[in-house]
């Protein structure tokens, strides 16, 4: 079966899949978000997907909404298959009706973590396996049937940045193969109870050291590179950008010193700043003061020795 694909995507995570699809299948056009002002100059900048489509010589479509004008332009491409990954807009029934087949790439084991931020929530919830689902696009968000899935193990050191990069590569590796032989596949309804995730916002990045160390560890990783986990210490806000270890280190953690949660009780060059949590110790090895650059724990302590012996959330 020869597919004529309209690929819809916008951010960097979508780019490897577009590249892989274009190398194996017929991508007749790309749909992406309009150029947006960036930086101090406020000059409109193309999305990463637009830049890659232009490099590949694929026609690019950009619309503020997917109404009549957009539908007419899409119909002219002759595309019979819609493939989307992180496009950023909802497809209505009239738009979906333009295609014989529709596919969405979603980075979770659907029906778990339906919604806009599954990668961050896989980290927040301490998942030990990540799953990418290829599903039919439905009118209700992420409720379409599943065509195929691909999974890989997590070790507890992943940040949103590193896991996003991993998901991008894995999706690019398995989706084109499925679509190339889609007539050999059949879809199945999603099974089990659904869970949902919301967009990440800065209010979710506040740390509470009265919580278990594994939970705080996960939040720091999930909030990197944006909006960055944060807490107050010595009367100032500080961002925590990285932590030592993964699942194995957390499971073999030493006993908690008899100090209040949030206490910075130790400094070790190999591990970081030791902070007391509810049940065990967390080792912080990346910090950032407001309007300053990120630093590792050694550089930070060299200029801020006051932090050893201080207490977060005091």
Order of alpha helices (4+ residues) and beta strands (2+ residues): beta-alpha-beta-beta-beta-alpha-beta-alpha-beta-alpha-beta-beta-alpha-beta-beta-alpha-beta-alpha-beta-beta-alpha-beta-beta-beta-beta-alpha
